[in-house]
C-alpha cells in the first residue's frame, strides 16, 4: 500500500468512525469500509493459508514412513 493510499484509507476510517459514533453511518458506508479493510487482508489470508499447508506437510508423516516404523518393531 502506498503512502497516498494509506493516507486516504486513514481519512476514510476516521470519517466512518465519526459517522458510526454519531449514529449516521449508512449501510453503503459500512459496505465501503468492509471492502476497503478486507482489500489489504487478501494477501495476508493467502500467506496464512500457505503457511498452514506447509506446517501440515511437516507435521503429518507419510504413510510409507509410518509403515517403515511398524516394520522395524
Secondary structure, 3 states (H helix, E strand, C coil): CCHHHHHHHHHHHHHHHHHHHHCCCCHHHHHHHHHHHHHCCHHHHHHHHHHHHHHHHHHCCCHHHHHHHHHCC
